[in-house]
Amino acid sequence: MAHAANVRPFPGKHEEQGQQPADSIDVGDFHIDLLARTATVRGRQLRLTSEEFDLLMFLTSHPKKLVTPSTLLSTNWNRKGVQHAEFIRVLLSLRRKLEEDGPQHYIRTEPWVLYRFDPVAS
């Protein structure tokens, strides 16, 4: 199933091409308001730290893509310079908050320490 997404979380080349950044990300079960820095999953408001919000923005803009921890640590979401141990804490905390209503498994751990975000609960 294709996932329609309105995604523009980080400034970059789109602005150079004259495109306006989106105000929100809507993909699968998620709605993220980039201006208000709020997020909902299946209509439930998420209470996220700044790091969790930035990580969720990154993951929702790359649905179903395999991502390694080192890739995540070297991308825009990690503007504060989070180290690997702190990244794991942020990831586990975000996963726990996304799955408060039950084991939806939005963030999946794949073999060889890769992560895949699926915006639709499984």
BAVO-835907 format. One record per atom (N, C-alpha, C): chain; atom name; x, y, z. Coordinates in steps of 0.001 Angstrom, whole numbers. Layout:
N
<pt A, CA, <X, Y, Z>>
...
This chain:
122
<pt A, N, <838, -1173, 0>>
<pt A, CA, <0, 0, 0>>
<pt A, C, <889, 1243, 0>>
<pt A, N, <613, 2176, -863>>
<pt A, CA, <1391, 3415, -935>>
<pt A, C, <959, 4336, 188>>
<pt A, N, <1898, 5071, 712>>
<pt A, CA, <1623, 6004, 1807>>
<pt A, C, <1789, 7417, 1285>>
<pt A, N, <691, 8166, 1322>>
<pt A, CA, <780, 9562, 926>>
<pt A, C, <1433, 10319, 2068>>
<pt A, N, <2389, 11128, 1739>>
<pt A, CA, <3066, 11891, 2785>>
<pt A, C, <3300, 13306, 2315>>
<pt A, N, <3062, 14221, 3196>>
<pt A, CA, <3390, 15618, 2974>>
<pt A, C, <4575, 15882, 3881>>
<pt A, N, <5784, 15812, 3320>>
<pt A, CA, <6980, 15784, 4144>>
<pt A, C, <7949, 16879, 3734>>
<pt A, N, <8415, 17667, 4713>>
<pt A, CA, <9461, 18656, 4476>>
<pt A, C, <10033, 19072, 5812>>
<pt A, N, <10606, 18128, 6592>>
<pt A, CA, <10988, 18461, 7945>>
<pt A, C, <12235, 19302, 8124>>
<pt A, N, <13188, 19255, 7229>>
<pt A, CA, <14444, 19955, 7447>>
<pt A, C, <14707, 20919, 6302>>
<pt A, N, <15251, 22096, 6575>>
<pt A, CA, <15597, 23017, 5506>>
<pt A, C, <16691, 22421, 4632>>
<pt A, N, <16700, 22806, 3391>>
<pt A, CA, <17738, 22274, 2515>>
<pt A, C, <17476, 22617, 1068>>
<pt A, N, <17744, 21656, 191>>
<pt A, CA, <17744, 21918, -1240>>
<pt A, C, <16397, 22356, -1787>>
<pt A, N, <15259, 21957, -1158>>
<pt A, CA, <13964, 22355, -1682>>
<pt A, C, <13796, 23866, -1628>>
<pt A, N, <14310, 24499, -577>>
<pt A, CA, <14194, 25939, -475>>
<pt A, C, <15027, 26625, -1549>>
<pt A, N, <16180, 26012, -1885>>
<pt A, CA, <17005, 26573, -2935>>
<pt A, C, <16296, 26503, -4278>>
<pt A, N, <15421, 25502, -4461>>
<pt A, CA, <14691, 25331, -5709>>
<pt A, C, <13396, 26130, -5713>>
<pt A, N, <13142, 26919, -4654>>
<pt A, CA, <11968, 27770, -4595>>
<pt A, C, <10726, 27080, -4065>>
<pt A, N, <10828, 25860, -3583>>
<pt A, CA, <9680, 25161, -3030>>
<pt A, C, <9475, 25579, -1583>>
<pt A, N, <8226, 25670, -1172>>
<pt A, CA, <7901, 26015, 190>>
<pt A, C, <7974, 24760, 1062>>
<pt A, N, <8548, 24871, 2249>>
<pt A, CA, <8532, 23724, 3150>>
<pt A, C, <7113, 23451, 3634>>
<pt A, N, <6797, 22188, 3853>>
<pt A, CA, <5486, 21810, 4362>>
<pt A, C, <5373, 22192, 5834>>
<pt A, N, <4148, 22393, 6271>>
<pt A, CA, <3891, 22712, 7672>>
<pt A, C, <3633, 21470, 8495>>
<pt A, N, <3418, 20328, 7804>>
<pt A, CA, <3086, 19106, 8536>>
<pt A, C, <3527, 17879, 7740>>
<pt A, N, <3571, 16766, 8460>>
<pt A, CA, <3829, 15466, 7862>>
<pt A, C, <2611, 14614, 8180>>
<pt A, N, <1991, 14077, 7161>>
<pt A, CA, <872, 13160, 7324>>
<pt A, C, <1237, 11880, 6601>>
<pt A, N, <1483, 10832, 7372>>
<pt A, CA, <1859, 9555, 6778>>
<pt A, C, <1353, 8438, 7678>>
<pt A, N, <647, 7486, 7076>>
<pt A, CA, <125, 6364, 7840>>
<pt A, C, <-729, 6831, 9007>>
<pt A, N, <-422, 6329, 10198>>
<pt A, CA, <-1175, 6648, 11410>>
<pt A, C, <-727, 7964, 12061>>
<pt A, N, <182, 8687, 11424>>
<pt A, CA, <835, 9836, 12056>>
<pt A, C, <444, 11166, 11430>>
<pt A, N, <302, 12171, 12299>>
<pt A, CA, <201, 13568, 11880>>
<pt A, C, <1197, 14339, 12734>>
<pt A, N, <2101, 15051, 12060>>
<pt A, CA, <3107, 15842, 12764>>
<pt A, C, <2979, 17290, 12305>>
<pt A, N, <2729, 18173, 13245>>
<pt A, CA, <2665, 19604, 12982>>
<pt A, C, <4059, 20161, 13237>>
<pt A, N, <4739, 20532, 12160>>
<pt A, CA, <6128, 20975, 12266>>
<pt A, C, <6258, 22350, 12912>>
<pt A, N, <5271, 23197, 12707>>
<pt A, CA, <5345, 24534, 13286>>
<pt A, C, <5091, 24500, 14788>>
<pt A, N, <4099, 23743, 15215>>
<pt A, CA, <3780, 23638, 16643>>
<pt A, C, <4646, 22596, 17342>>
<pt A, N, <5370, 21793, 16558>>
<pt A, CA, <6200, 20690, 17066>>
<pt A, C, <5374, 19744, 17935>>
<pt A, N, <4226, 19340, 17365>>
<pt A, CA, <3368, 18368, 18019>>
<pt A, C, <3164, 17177, 17096>>
<pt A, N, <2854, 16034, 17690>>
<pt A, CA, <2652, 14822, 16907>>
<pt A, C, <1516, 14006, 17497>>
<pt A, N, <749, 13370, 16615>>
<pt A, CA, <-283, 12440, 17037>>
<pt A, C, <-104, 11134, 16284>>
<pt A, N, <-481, 10044, 16946>>
<pt A, CA, <-518, 8731, 16320>>
<pt A, C, <-1919, 8169, 16560>>
<pt A, N, <-2616, 7869, 15476>>
<pt A, CA, <-3993, 7361, 15545>>
<pt A, C, <-4866, 8282, 16386>>
<pt A, N, <-4627, 9598, 16255>>
<pt A, CA, <-5411, 10599, 16960>>
<pt A, C, <-4975, 10867, 18384>>
<pt A, N, <-4019, 10115, 18892>>
<pt A, CA, <-3542, 10287, 20270>>
<pt A, C, <-2334, 11217, 20281>>
<pt A, N, <-2429, 12299, 21070>>
<pt A, CA, <-1325, 13255, 21195>>
<pt A, C, <-129, 12586, 21860>>
<pt A, N, <1046, 12760, 21280>>
<pt A, CA, <2276, 12228, 21859>>
<pt A, C, <2973, 13320, 22651>>
<pt A, N, <3487, 12979, 23816>>
<pt A, CA, <4287, 13910, 24625>>
<pt A, C, <5744, 13528, 24399>>
<pt A, N, <6422, 14293, 23548>>
<pt A, CA, <7771, 13944, 23133>>
<pt A, C, <8789, 14981, 23591>>
<pt A, N, <9996, 14507, 23900>>
<pt A, CA, <11107, 15422, 24134>>
<pt A, C, <11533, 15998, 22784>>
<pt A, N, <12366, 16993, 22816>>
<pt A, CA, <12873, 17592, 21578>>
<pt A, C, <13596, 16554, 20715>>
<pt A, N, <14432, 15724, 21339>>
<pt A, CA, <15167, 14694, 20594>>
<pt A, C, <14230, 13653, 20007>>
<pt A, N, <13213, 13237, 20784>>
<pt A, CA, <12245, 12259, 20280>>
<pt A, C, <11470, 12829, 19102>>
<pt A, N, <11055, 14098, 19212>>
<pt A, CA, <10314, 14732, 18121>>
<pt A, C, <11168, 14781, 16857>>
<pt A, N, <12431, 15200, 16990>>
<pt A, CA, <13310, 15281, 15821>>
<pt A, C, <13539, 13905, 15202>>
<pt A, N, <13705, 12881, 16031>>
<pt A, CA, <13886, 11528, 15514>>
<pt A, C, <12625, 11055, 14804>>
<pt A, N, <11457, 11319, 15380>>
<pt A, CA, <10204, 10938, 14726>>
<pt A, C, <10042, 11658, 13394>>
<pt A, N, <10395, 12947, 13337>>
<pt A, CA, <10348, 13684, 12066>>
<pt A, C, <11213, 13003, 11022>>
<pt A, N, <12427, 12635, 11410>>
<pt A, CA, <13329, 11973, 10468>>
<pt A, C, <12738, 10642, 10003>>
<pt A, N, <12271, 9832, 10938>>
<pt A, CA, <11746, 8512, 10580>>
<pt A, C, <10505, 8603, 9704>>
<pt A, N, <9599, 9541, 10009>>
<pt A, CA, <8389, 9653, 9197>>
<pt A, C, <8679, 10207, 7806>>
<pt A, N, <9792, 10880, 7649>>
<pt A, CA, <10154, 11361, 6312>>
<pt A, C, <10922, 10302, 5522>>
<pt A, N, <11177, 9143, 6143>>
<pt A, CA, <11852, 8018, 5476>>
<pt A, C, <11117, 6706, 5777>>
<pt A, N, <9791, 6658, 5514>>
<pt A, CA, <9040, 5458, 5887>>
<pt A, C, <9532, 4220, 5147>>
<pt A, N, <9605, 3127, 5887>>
<pt A, CA, <9959, 1795, 5392>>
<pt A, C, <11398, 1663, 4910>>
<pt A, N, <12211, 2688, 5102>>
<pt A, CA, <13623, 2620, 4721>>
<pt A, C, <14425, 2013, 5858>>
<pt A, N, <15400, 1189, 5521>>
<pt A, CA, <16321, 666, 6526>>
<pt A, C, <17316, 1749, 6887>>
<pt A, N, <17532, 1942, 8185>>
<pt A, CA, <18426, 2991, 8659>>
<pt A, C, <19320, 2399, 9745>>
<pt A, N, <20609, 2651, 9648>>
<pt A, CA, <21547, 2192, 10677>>
<pt A, C, <21676, 3274, 11756>>
<pt A, N, <22081, 2886, 12965>>
<pt A, CA, <22319, 3905, 13999>>
<pt A, C, <23353, 4933, 13552>>
<pt A, N, <24412, 4504, 12884>>
<pt A, CA, <25439, 5470, 12462>>
<pt A, C, <24877, 6461, 11445>>
<pt A, N, <23969, 6018, 10582>>
<pt A, CA, <23324, 6934, 9640>>
<pt A, C, <22502, 7957, 10399>>
<pt A, N, <21723, 7492, 11360>>
<pt A, CA, <20901, 8411, 12146>>
<pt A, C, <21750, 9409, 12915>>
<pt A, N, <22859, 8949, 13458>>
<pt A, CA, <23713, 9837, 14240>>
<pt A, C, <24397, 10900, 13385>>
<pt A, N, <24470, 10672, 12077>>
<pt A, CA, <25147, 11632, 11203>>
<pt A, C, <24174, 12487, 10383>>
<pt A, N, <22865, 12428, 10690>>
<pt A, CA, <21878, 13189, 9924>>
<pt A, C, <21416, 14421, 10681>>
<pt A, N, <20557, 15198, 10022>>
<pt A, CA, <20046, 16454, 10582>>
<pt A, C, <19317, 16289, 11901>>
<pt A, N, <18684, 15144, 12140>>
<pt A, CA, <17912, 15003, 13386>>
<pt A, C, <18833, 15125, 14599>>
<pt A, N, <20100, 14826, 14413>>
<pt A, CA, <21057, 14811, 15525>>
<pt A, C, <21830, 16121, 15627>>
<pt A, N, <21141, 17220, 15543>>
<pt A, CA, <21795, 18535, 15609>>
<pt A, C, <22472, 18794, 16949>>
<pt A, N, <22036, 18108, 17997>>
<pt A, CA, <22606, 18331, 19324>>
<pt A, C, <23805, 17434, 19597>>
<pt A, N, <24201, 16609, 18648>>
<pt A, CA, <25379, 15783, 18819>>
<pt A, C, <25197, 14613, 19763>>
<pt A, N, <24027, 13993, 19735>>
<pt A, CA, <23744, 12839, 20589>>
<pt A, C, <24726, 11708, 20265>>
<pt A, N, <25245, 11065, 21293>>
<pt A, CA, <26148, 9920, 21122>>
<pt A, C, <25336, 8631, 21045>>
<pt A, N, <25984, 7519, 20690>>
<pt A, CA, <25286, 6259, 20434>>
<pt A, C, <24445, 5802, 21626>>
<pt A, N, <24980, 5816, 22819>>
<pt A, CA, <24227, 5357, 23992>>
<pt A, C, <22985, 6222, 24218>>
<pt A, N, <23123, 7530, 24065>>
<pt A, CA, <21987, 8438, 24217>>
<pt A, C, <20977, 8214, 23097>>
<pt A, N, <21451, 7958, 21874>>
<pt A, CA, <20561, 7663, 20750>>
<pt A, C, <19679, 6447, 21070>>
<pt A, N, <20287, 5385, 21609>>
<pt A, CA, <19530, 4181, 21945>>
<pt A, C, <18466, 4516, 22987>>
<pt A, N, <18803, 5340, 23971>>
<pt A, CA, <17827, 5751, 24984>>
<pt A, C, <16673, 6519, 24341>>
<pt A, N, <16980, 7447, 23435>>
<pt A, CA, <15949, 8234, 22750>>
<pt A, C, <15072, 7314, 21898>>
<pt A, N, <15690, 6416, 21161>>
<pt A, CA, <14947, 5493, 20302>>
<pt A, C, <14007, 4609, 21123>>
<pt A, N, <14506, 4031, 22216>>
<pt A, CA, <13676, 3161, 23048>>
<pt A, C, <12538, 3938, 23710>>
<pt A, N, <12817, 5159, 24138>>
<pt A, CA, <11784, 5994, 24734>>
<pt A, C, <10703, 6340, 23710>>
<pt A, N, <11119, 6706, 22500>>
<pt A, CA, <10167, 7009, 21426>>
<pt A, C, <9342, 5770, 21102>>
<pt A, N, <9982, 4627, 20961>>
<pt A, CA, <9272, 3381, 20658>>
<pt A, C, <8223, 3093, 21737>>
<pt A, N, <8594, 3250, 23007>>
<pt A, CA, <7674, 3005, 24121>>
<pt A, C, <6460, 3944, 24036>>
<pt A, N, <6701, 5208, 23725>>
<pt A, CA, <5597, 6169, 23624>>
<pt A, C, <4688, 5867, 22440>>
<pt A, N, <5248, 5409, 21339>>
<pt A, CA, <4434, 5084, 20163>>
<pt A, C, <3572, 3859, 20414>>
<pt A, N, <4029, 2974, 21286>>
<pt A, CA, <3343, 1705, 21506>>
<pt A, C, <2569, 1668, 22819>>
<pt A, N, <2226, 2824, 23379>>
<pt A, CA, <1495, 2868, 24646>>
<pt A, C, <152, 2155, 24576>>
<pt A, N, <-502, 2169, 23420>>
<pt A, CA, <-1820, 1537, 23277>>
<pt A, C, <-1721, 62, 22915>>
<pt A, N, <-530, -485, 22898>>
<pt A, CA, <-333, -1884, 22523>>
<pt A, C, <835, -2001, 21571>>
<pt A, N, <1247, -3206, 21277>>
<pt A, CA, <2445, -3413, 20446>>
<pt A, C, <2183, -3207, 18944>>
<pt A, N, <2151, -1946, 18508>>
<pt A, CA, <1937, -1662, 17086>>
<pt A, C, <3191, -1844, 16243>>
<pt A, N, <4346, -1801, 16843>>
<pt A, CA, <5623, -2009, 16152>>
<pt A, C, <5837, -1034, 14991>>
<pt A, N, <5811, 254, 15292>>
<pt A, CA, <6106, 1258, 14273>>
<pt A, C, <7601, 1300, 13953>>
<pt A, N, <8427, 1125, 14972>>
<pt A, CA, <9878, 1102, 14762>>
<pt A, C, <10323, -335, 14963>>
<pt A, N, <10784, -937, 13889>>
<pt A, CA, <11186, -2340, 13945>>
<pt A, C, <12699, -2452, 13933>>
<pt A, N, <13208, -3350, 14754>>
<pt A, CA, <14632, -3657, 14728>>
<pt A, C, <14817, -4808, 13749>>
<pt A, N, <15642, -4590, 12758>>
<pt A, CA, <15918, -5598, 11730>>
<pt A, C, <17254, -6270, 12046>>
<pt A, N, <17495, -7444, 11462>>
<pt A, CA, <18791, -8106, 11692>>
<pt A, C, <19969, -7173, 11364>>
<pt A, N, <21049, -7346, 12065>>
<pt A, CA, <22287, -6583, 11901>>
<pt A, C, <22134, -5131, 12329>>
<pt A, N, <21297, -4890, 13322>>
<pt A, CA, <21142, -3583, 13953>>
<pt A, C, <20751, -2486, 12961>>
<pt A, N, <19674, -2737, 12258>>
<pt A, CA, <19076, -1737, 11385>>
<pt A, C, <17684, -1444, 11913>>
<pt A, N, <17190, -268, 11612>>
<pt A, CA, <15854, 106, 12048>>
<pt A, C, <15016, 445, 10832>>
<pt A, N, <13722, 107, 10913>>
<pt A, CA, <12790, 426, 9839>>
<pt A, C, <11548, 1014, 10493>>
<pt A, N, <11113, 2187, 10010>>
<pt A, CA, <9910, 2823, 10511>>
<pt A, C, <8770, 2492, 9570>>
<pt A, N, <7673, 1965, 10117>>
<pt A, CA, <6472, 1687, 9339>>
<pt A, C, <5361, 2541, 9903>>
<pt A, N, <4852, 3514, 9125>>
<pt A, CA, <3872, 4451, 9651>>
<pt A, C, <2488, 3862, 9881>>
<pt A, N, <2292, 2593, 9497>>
<pt A, CA, <1008, 1926, 9701>>
<pt A, C, <1251, 773, 10663>>
<pt A, N, <456, 718, 11712>>
<pt A, CA, <641, -314, 12734>>
<pt A, C, <539, -1709, 12145>>
<pt A, N, <1361, -2612, 12689>>
<pt A, CA, <1290, -4005, 12243>>
<pt A, C, <843, -4887, 13385>>
